[in-house]
Protein backbone atom coordinates (compact mmCIF):
# COMPACT_ATOMS: atom_id res chain seq x y z
CA UNK A 1 0.00 0.00 0.00
CA UNK A 2 2.82 2.40 0.93
CA UNK A 3 4.69 1.47 -2.24
CA UNK A 4 1.62 2.27 -4.34
CA UNK A 5 1.19 5.61 -2.55
CA UNK A 6 4.85 6.43 -3.12
CA UNK A 7 4.50 5.53 -6.80
CA UNK A 8 1.41 7.72 -7.17
CA UNK A 9 3.25 10.63 -5.55
CA UNK A 10 6.18 10.26 -7.95
CA UNK A 11 3.82 10.19 -10.92
CA UNK A 12 2.05 13.37 -9.74
CA UNK A 13 5.38 15.11 -9.15
CA UNK A 14 6.39 14.16 -12.67
CA UNK A 15 3.10 15.53 -13.98
CA UNK A 16 3.57 18.88 -12.27
CA UNK A 17 7.18 19.04 -13.47
CA UNK A 18 6.06 18.49 -17.07
CA UNK A 19 3.31 21.07 -16.63
CA UNK A 20 5.84 23.59 -15.33
CA UNK A 21 8.06 23.01 -18.38
CA UNK A 22 5.10 23.51 -20.73
CA UNK A 23 4.14 26.72 -18.92
CA UNK A 24 7.69 28.09 -19.05
CA UNK A 25 8.05 27.25 -22.76
CA UNK A 26 4.72 28.93 -23.56
CA UNK A 27 5.80 31.98 -21.56
CA UNK A 28 9.12 32.00 -23.39
CA UNK A 29 7.34 31.81 -26.75
CA UNK A 30 5.57 35.09 -26.01
CA UNK A 31 8.78 36.81 -24.90
CA UNK A 32 11.01 35.41 -27.67
CA UNK A 33 8.47 36.30 -30.37
CA UNK A 34 8.19 39.88 -29.11
CA UNK A 35 11.99 40.13 -28.94
CA UNK A 36 12.16 39.06 -32.59
CA UNK A 37 9.66 41.72 -33.61
CA UNK A 38 11.60 44.40 -31.71
CA UNK A 39 14.80 43.22 -33.43
CA UNK A 40 13.23 44.03 -36.83
CA UNK A 41 12.53 40.39 -37.68
CA UNK A 42 9.66 40.77 -40.16
CA UNK A 43 6.52 38.66 -40.22
CA UNK A 44 7.61 36.69 -43.34
CA UNK A 45 10.99 35.96 -41.74
CA UNK A 46 9.34 34.86 -38.46
CA UNK A 47 7.09 32.47 -40.38
CA UNK A 48 9.85 30.88 -42.43
CA UNK A 49 12.20 30.55 -39.44
CA UNK A 50 9.54 28.78 -37.35
CA UNK A 51 8.04 26.46 -39.93
CA UNK A 52 10.97 26.07 -42.32
CA UNK A 53 13.23 24.91 -39.49
CA UNK A 54 10.52 22.62 -38.09
CA UNK A 55 9.89 21.13 -41.54
CA UNK A 56 13.56 20.26 -41.99
CA UNK A 57 13.84 18.78 -38.48
CA UNK A 58 10.64 16.72 -38.67
CA UNK A 59 10.82 15.75 -42.34
CA UNK A 60 11.58 12.04 -41.62
CA UNK A 61 8.38 11.81 -39.55
CA UNK A 62 6.44 13.81 -42.14
CA UNK A 63 7.50 11.34 -44.82
CA UNK A 64 6.53 8.35 -42.70
CA UNK A 65 3.04 9.79 -42.03
CA UNK A 66 2.56 11.38 -45.47
CA UNK A 67 -0.63 9.42 -46.21
CA UNK A 68 -2.29 10.86 -43.12
CA UNK A 69 -0.98 14.38 -43.75
CA UNK A 70 -1.85 14.76 -47.43
CA UNK A 71 -5.63 14.56 -47.28
CA UNK A 72 -8.06 17.44 -47.65
CA UNK A 73 -9.17 17.53 -44.01
CA UNK A 74 -5.60 17.72 -42.76
CA UNK A 75 -4.83 20.43 -45.30
CA UNK A 76 -7.79 22.43 -43.95
CA UNK A 77 -6.65 21.88 -40.36
CA UNK A 78 -3.08 22.89 -41.23
CA UNK A 79 -4.17 26.01 -43.12
CA UNK A 80 -6.30 27.21 -40.19
CA UNK A 81 -4.24 26.09 -37.19
CA UNK A 82 -0.89 26.74 -38.85
CA UNK A 83 -0.97 29.38 -41.57
CA UNK A 84 -3.91 31.55 -40.46
CA UNK A 85 -3.13 31.30 -36.74
CA UNK A 86 0.59 32.00 -37.12
CA UNK A 87 0.14 34.91 -39.51
CA UNK A 88 -2.27 36.49 -37.04
CA UNK A 89 -0.19 35.88 -33.93
CA UNK A 90 3.10 37.07 -35.45
CA UNK A 91 1.38 40.13 -36.89
CA UNK A 92 0.17 40.84 -33.35
CA UNK A 93 3.73 40.76 -32.03
CA UNK A 94 4.70 43.40 -34.63
CA UNK A 95 2.26 45.94 -33.17
CA UNK A 96 1.31 45.05 -29.58
CA UNK A 97 3.46 44.62 -26.45
CA UNK A 98 4.21 41.24 -24.92
CA UNK A 99 2.00 42.02 -21.92
CA UNK A 100 -1.03 42.17 -24.22
CA UNK A 101 -0.07 38.89 -25.88
CA UNK A 102 0.44 37.32 -22.46
CA UNK A 103 -3.14 38.11 -21.50
CA UNK A 104 -5.02 37.78 -24.77
CA UNK A 105 -3.52 34.55 -26.14
CA UNK A 106 -3.76 32.18 -23.13
CA UNK A 107 -6.76 34.09 -21.78
CA UNK A 108 -8.94 34.20 -24.89
CA UNK A 109 -8.06 30.82 -26.42
CA UNK A 110 -10.02 28.72 -23.86
CA UNK A 111 -13.01 31.04 -24.31
CA UNK A 112 -12.96 30.73 -28.10
CA UNK A 113 -12.58 26.95 -27.90
CA UNK A 114 -15.45 26.58 -25.42
CA UNK A 115 -17.84 28.86 -27.35
CA UNK A 116 -17.04 27.35 -30.75
CA UNK A 117 -17.29 23.81 -29.35
CA UNK A 118 -20.75 24.69 -27.99
CA UNK A 119 -22.09 26.07 -31.26
CA UNK A 120 -20.23 23.94 -33.80
CA UNK A 121 -19.67 20.63 -32.01
CA UNK A 122 -22.68 20.55 -29.69
CA UNK A 123 -20.57 20.31 -26.52
CA UNK A 124 -22.26 21.29 -23.28
CA UNK A 125 -20.53 23.14 -20.45
CA UNK A 126 -21.34 23.48 -16.77
CA UNK A 127 -22.55 26.77 -15.35
CA UNK A 128 -19.18 27.11 -13.63
CA UNK A 129 -17.52 26.97 -17.04
CA UNK A 130 -19.82 29.69 -18.39
CA UNK A 131 -19.23 31.80 -15.29
CA UNK A 132 -15.47 31.48 -15.82
CA UNK A 133 -15.84 32.44 -19.48
CA UNK A 134 -17.89 35.49 -18.51
CA UNK A 135 -15.40 36.69 -15.89
CA UNK A 136 -12.41 36.21 -18.19
CA UNK A 137 -14.25 37.95 -21.03
CA UNK A 138 -14.81 41.03 -18.85
CA UNK A 139 -11.07 41.30 -18.28
CA UNK A 140 -10.26 40.94 -21.97
CA UNK A 141 -12.92 43.50 -22.86
CA UNK A 142 -11.44 45.93 -20.33
CA UNK A 143 -8.00 45.58 -21.93
CA UNK A 144 -9.34 46.06 -25.47
CA UNK A 145 -11.40 49.10 -24.47
CA UNK A 146 -8.38 50.67 -22.76
CA UNK A 147 -6.35 50.17 -25.93
CA UNK A 148 -9.01 51.72 -28.15
CA UNK A 149 -9.61 54.70 -25.86
CA UNK A 150 -5.94 55.43 -25.16
CA UNK A 151 -5.17 56.31 -28.76
CA UNK A 152 -2.03 54.13 -28.94
CA UNK A 153 -1.30 51.97 -31.96
CA UNK A 154 -1.72 48.67 -30.11
CA UNK A 155 -5.23 48.03 -31.40
CA UNK A 156 -4.06 46.39 -34.65
CA UNK A 157 -1.89 43.97 -32.67
CA UNK A 158 -4.66 43.23 -30.19
CA UNK A 159 -7.14 42.52 -32.99
CA UNK A 160 -4.56 40.20 -34.56
CA UNK A 161 -4.29 38.28 -31.27
CA UNK A 162 -8.09 38.00 -31.11
CA UNK A 163 -8.14 36.68 -34.69
CA UNK A 164 -5.39 34.19 -33.80
CA UNK A 165 -7.47 32.87 -30.90
CA UNK A 166 -10.47 32.51 -33.21
CA UNK A 167 -8.44 30.49 -35.73
CA UNK A 168 -7.03 28.33 -32.92
CA UNK A 169 -10.53 27.69 -31.62
CA UNK A 170 -11.73 26.55 -35.05
CA UNK A 171 -8.61 24.40 -35.40
CA UNK A 172 -9.26 22.73 -32.03
CA UNK A 173 -12.92 22.02 -32.81
CA UNK A 174 -11.99 20.50 -36.18
CA UNK A 175 -9.37 18.30 -34.51
CA UNK A 176 -12.03 16.97 -32.14
CA UNK A 177 -14.58 16.45 -34.89
CA UNK A 178 -12.22 14.73 -37.31
CA UNK A 179 -10.33 12.89 -34.56
CA UNK A 180 -6.80 13.53 -35.76
CA UNK A 181 -4.08 12.36 -33.37
CA UNK A 182 -2.15 15.29 -31.84
CA UNK A 183 1.16 14.09 -33.33
CA UNK A 184 -0.36 13.84 -36.82
CA UNK A 185 -1.96 17.26 -36.42
CA UNK A 186 1.38 18.78 -35.43
CA UNK A 187 3.10 17.32 -38.47
CA UNK A 188 0.20 18.42 -40.65
CA UNK A 189 0.38 22.00 -39.40
CA UNK A 190 4.14 22.12 -40.05
CA UNK A 191 3.85 20.61 -43.52
CA UNK A 192 0.85 22.54 -44.84
CA UNK A 193 2.04 25.89 -43.50
CA UNK A 194 5.56 25.46 -44.86
CA UNK A 195 4.44 24.38 -48.32
CA UNK A 196 1.81 27.10 -48.65
CA UNK A 197 3.87 29.92 -47.21
CA UNK A 198 7.17 29.14 -48.93
CA UNK A 199 5.63 30.02 -52.30
CA UNK A 200 4.85 33.51 -51.03
CA UNK A 201 8.18 33.86 -49.21
CA UNK A 202 10.09 33.49 -52.46
CA UNK A 203 8.66 36.88 -53.49
CA UNK A 204 10.10 38.44 -50.31
CA UNK A 205 13.62 37.04 -50.58
CA UNK A 206 15.16 40.39 -51.53
CA UNK A 207 14.23 41.78 -48.09
CA UNK A 208 14.99 38.64 -46.07
CA UNK A 209 16.50 39.14 -42.59
CA UNK A 210 17.64 42.70 -43.22
CA UNK A 211 19.28 44.21 -40.13
CA UNK A 212 18.74 41.07 -38.04
CA UNK A 213 21.71 39.47 -36.28
CA UNK A 214 22.63 35.82 -36.79
CA UNK A 215 22.27 35.25 -33.06
CA UNK A 216 18.64 36.41 -33.14
CA UNK A 217 17.89 34.23 -36.17
CA UNK A 218 19.47 31.25 -34.41
CA UNK A 219 17.54 31.95 -31.20
CA UNK A 220 14.24 32.16 -33.07
CA UNK A 221 14.93 28.99 -35.06
CA UNK A 222 15.83 27.01 -31.94
CA UNK A 223 12.98 28.26 -29.78
CA UNK A 224 10.19 28.45 -32.34
CA UNK A 225 10.89 25.12 -34.04
CA UNK A 226 12.23 22.98 -31.21
CA UNK A 227 11.02 24.39 -27.90
CA UNK A 228 7.63 25.82 -28.91
CA UNK A 229 6.66 22.89 -31.15
CA UNK A 230 8.46 19.75 -30.00
CA UNK A 231 9.23 20.23 -26.29
CA UNK A 232 5.99 22.01 -25.40
CA UNK A 233 3.91 19.52 -27.38
CA UNK A 234 5.38 16.52 -25.55
CA UNK A 235 5.35 18.07 -22.07
CA UNK A 236 1.85 19.48 -22.38
CA UNK A 237 0.42 16.21 -23.70
CA UNK A 238 2.02 14.11 -20.96
CA UNK A 239 1.03 16.58 -18.24
CA UNK A 240 -2.60 16.45 -19.37
CA UNK A 241 -2.43 12.65 -19.37
CA UNK A 242 -1.13 12.56 -15.76
CA UNK A 243 -2.91 15.54 -14.16
CA UNK A 244 -6.00 15.77 -16.33
CA UNK A 245 -7.25 18.61 -18.51
CA UNK A 246 -8.91 20.41 -15.59
CA UNK A 247 -5.76 20.80 -13.49
CA UNK A 248 -3.67 21.65 -16.54
CA UNK A 249 -6.18 24.29 -17.58
CA UNK A 250 -5.98 25.89 -14.15
CA UNK A 251 -2.17 25.81 -14.19
CA UNK A 252 -2.06 27.57 -17.57
CA UNK A 253 -3.43 30.66 -15.80
CA UNK A 254 0.16 31.14 -14.58
CA UNK A 255 1.30 32.05 -18.12
CA UNK A 256 -0.20 35.59 -18.20
CA UNK A 257 1.30 36.38 -14.81
CA UNK A 258 4.79 35.13 -15.70
CA UNK A 259 4.91 36.64 -19.19
CA UNK A 260 3.66 40.02 -17.98
CA UNK A 261 6.10 40.00 -15.06
CA UNK A 262 9.09 39.36 -17.37
CA UNK A 263 7.92 41.64 -20.20
CA UNK A 264 7.93 44.77 -18.04
CA UNK A 265 11.68 44.78 -17.20
CA UNK A 266 12.82 43.11 -20.45
CA UNK A 267 11.03 45.40 -22.90
CA UNK A 268 10.27 48.41 -20.73
CA UNK A 269 6.53 47.87 -21.04
CA UNK A 270 4.13 49.66 -18.74
CA UNK A 271 1.59 48.18 -16.37
CA UNK A 272 -1.79 49.83 -16.92
CA UNK A 273 -5.15 49.63 -15.17
CA UNK A 274 -6.55 47.61 -18.07
CA UNK A 275 -3.74 45.09 -17.78
CA UNK A 276 -4.31 44.64 -14.06
CA UNK A 277 -8.08 44.22 -14.52
CA UNK A 278 -7.52 41.71 -17.32
CA UNK A 279 -4.96 39.74 -15.32
CA UNK A 280 -7.23 39.50 -12.28
CA UNK A 281 -10.33 38.59 -14.30
CA UNK A 282 -8.57 35.95 -16.39
CA UNK A 283 -7.01 34.35 -13.31
CA UNK A 284 -10.31 34.31 -11.40
CA UNK A 285 -12.21 33.13 -14.46
CA UNK A 286 -9.80 30.26 -15.02
CA UNK A 287 -10.14 29.14 -11.40
CA UNK A 288 -13.94 29.38 -11.49
CA UNK A 289 -14.21 27.51 -14.78
CA UNK A 290 -11.67 24.78 -14.07
CA UNK A 291 -11.37 24.29 -10.31
CA UNK A 292 -14.84 24.92 -8.86
CA UNK A 293 -16.53 22.15 -10.92
CA UNK A 294 -14.37 19.65 -9.01
CA UNK A 295 -16.02 20.77 -5.78
CA UNK A 296 -19.54 20.66 -7.19
CA UNK A 297 -20.57 17.25 -5.75
CA UNK A 298 -19.42 18.35 -2.27
CA UNK A 299 -21.50 21.50 -2.46
CA UNK A 300 -24.52 19.51 -3.67
CA UNK A 301 -25.43 22.07 -6.28
N, C-alpha and C positions, 0 to 999 in steps of 0.2 A: 504493500500500500504506500509506504514511504517512498519507495523507488519510483512508483508511478507518479506520485505528487512531485517528486524532484524532476522527473522527466517533463511533466507538464509545465513546470516553472521554467525550465530551460527553453522549451519550445516558445513560450510566451515572451521570454526575454529576447529570443531570436527574432520573433515577430516585431517587437517594438524597435529593435535595432535596425531591421530592414525598413520599417516605416520611417525611422529617423533619417536614414540615408536617402530615401525617396523624397522626403520633405526638403532636405538640404539641397539635393540636386535640382528640384523644382524651384527653390529659392534662388539658387545660383543661375538657373536659366534666365530668370527675369533680370538679374543684375548683369550677367555677361552679355545678354542681348542689348540692353540699354548702353553698356559700355561700347559695344560695337557701333551702335548708331552715333554716339557722341564722338567716336574716332573716325567719322566720315565713311563708315562701311555702308554702302548703299543697299537698298532693298534687294536688287538683283544679285548683288554679291553675297548678301546674307543667305539668300535662298540657295544659291549654287554651292556655297560652302557647306551648309547643313546637309542638303540632300545629295549633292554630288559625292561628298566624302562618304556618307552613309551607304550610297549605292555601290561604291567601290569596295567598301569593307564587307558588306553583306551580300555581294554578288553571288558567291557560291551557294548561299541559302536561297537566294532569289531564283537561281537556275534550277535548284532541286524542286522548288515548289512552284515552278512556272505555270503548271496547268491550273493551279488554284488561283494564281495571281491574274493571269490573262483571261478573264471572263468579264462580261459587261457589268455585273454587279460590283465586282472588286474595283473595276475602273471607276465606277461612280463613287464608291466609298473613298478611294484614293484621291479623286479630284476634289471631293468636299472636305474630307478630314486632313488632307495633305496640302494640296495646292491652294484652295480657297482659304482654309484656316491659316496657313502659314503666311500667305500674302497679307492677310488682314492683321495678324499679330505683329509681323515685322514692320508693317506700315505704321502701326500704333507706336512702336518703339522709336520711330523716326520723329514723332511729334509730341508724345506725352512722356512725362517723367516715370521713373521706375515705380514710384510710390502708387501711381494710378494703376499701373499694370499689376502691381502686387495685390491690389484690392479688387479690381474688376475681373481679372482672369480667374483666379481660384474662387472668387466670391460669386460671380455671375454664372460660371459654367454649371454648377449643380442645379441652379434655378432653371436654366435653359433646358437641361437634360430632363428634369422632372416635369416641366410644363409640356415640352414636346412629346415626352413619353406618354403623358396623360391624353393628349389630343390625337397623336398619330399612332400610338401603339396600344391604347386602351388600358394603360397601367393605372392602378388606383393607389392613392397615397393617404396616409393617416392624417388626421387633423393637426397632429404635431408637425408633420412634414410641411403642411400648408402654412402653419403659423411661422415656422422657420423661414420658409420662402418669403413670406410677407415681411418679416422683420429685416431679413437681409436685403430685400428689394428697397426698403425705405432708406437704408444706408447708401446703396448704390445710387438711388435717385438723388439723395442729398449731395453726393460727390459730383454727379453730372450737372445738377443745377448750379452748384458753386462754380464749376468750370464755365458754364454758359454765361453766368451773370458777371463773372470777374473780368471778362474781356480778353483773357489770355488765349494763346493759340493752341491750347491743349485739346480743344473740342474735337478736332479731326482725329487725333490719336485715340481719344476716349471712344469715339464712335467706331473706330477701327477695332478696338478691343471688344466692344459689344458685338460687332459683326463676327469677329473670330469666335466668340462664345456661342453665337447662333449656329455657325457652321459646325462647331464641335458637338453641339447638341444634336443636330441632324445626323452627323456621323455616328454618334453613339447609338441613337435610335435605330439607324440602319444596321449597325453591327448586331444589335439584339434581334432585329427582325430576320435578318438573313443568316444569323448564327455563324458568322466567321470566327475562327479561333483568333485570339489576340495576336499570336505570333504571325499568323498569315496576314492579318490586317496591318500589322506593322510593316511587313515586307511589301505589302500592296501599296501602302501609302508612300513608302520610299521609292518604289519603282515607278508608279504612275506619276508622281510629282516630278521626279527627275526627268523622265522621258518627255513629259509635256512642257516643262519649263525650260529645258535645255534648248529647245528650238527657238524660243524667244531670247534666251540669253546670248545666243550667237549674234544677235543684232546689237547687243550692248557691249561687245568685247572691246571696242575701242576705248571705253571708259572704265574698264574693269580695274578695281582695287586701286584707284588713283588716290595717292596721299595716305594710304593705309600701310602700317608697318607689317613686316613679316611675322613678328611676334603676335600681333593682334589676329592676323589671319590664322596662324597656327592655333592660338587659343580658341578661336571660334570653331575651327574644324574639329578640334579635340572635344570641346564641351558639347557643341550642338549635335555632332554625329555619334559620339561614343557615350558621353555621360547622360545627355538629355534623352537619347533614344534607347540605347542598350541598357545601361546601368539602371536608369529610372524604371524602365519597363519591367525588368526582372525583379527589382526590389519591391516595386509597388504591387506587382502581381502576387508575389510570395507573401507579402505582408497582409494583403486582403485575404489570402487563403488561410493564414494562421489566425489573424485577429478578427476577420469578418469585415464586410463593407461598412457596417455602422461605425465601428471604432475607427477604421481608417478614415472615413469621412469626417469624423470629429477631429482627428489629429491633423487633417489637412488645413484646418482653420489656423494652424500655427504659421502657415506660409505667408499670409499677408502681414502678420506681425513681424516676422523675421526680415522679409524683404524690405518692408518700410523702414525698419530700424537700421538696416545696413545702407539703404539708399540715401538716407539723409547725410551721413558723413562722407560717403564715397563720392556722391555727385553734387553735394551742396543743395539738395532739394529741401523745400520748406514744408513744415507740418502746418496744415491749415485746419480750420474748424470742420470743413467738409470731410477731410481725411479722417479725423478723429471720430466723427459721427459714423462714417462708413465702416471703419475698423471695429467699433463697438457693436454696431448692428449686425455686421457679418459674423462676428464671433458669437454673439448671442443667438443669432438665427441658426448657425450651424449646430450649436449645443441643443437648442430646442428641437430642431428637426432630426438630429441623429441620436442624441443621448436620452432625451425624455421618453421616447417610445419604449425604451428598454424597461423603464419603471412603470409603464402603464398597467400591467397586471397587478402590481402591488398597490396602486392607487385605486384599483377597481373602477376605472372610468369606463 
